[in-house]
């Protein structure tokens, strides 16, 4: 993968991770103020944290092997699904 494409991809992935963590904080705050639904929002919070960890794994995979993702087609989606779900 070209260096610029790799840099751009890593930047996007890091932004996605940041968004997941912001959503987790949002759900935490909502749950703290909505006691009747606190358990529901806590589950959402932990799901967002899990998503951020999945993105960390993807960042690590792409950083170690930039050609891991070949742009275009269903093969990229299939590789991602297989990698993230074991």
Secondary structure as UniProt FT lines:
FT   HELIX           3..33
FT   HELIX           35..37
FT   HELIX           38..64
FT   HELIX           66..68
FT   HELIX           74..85
//
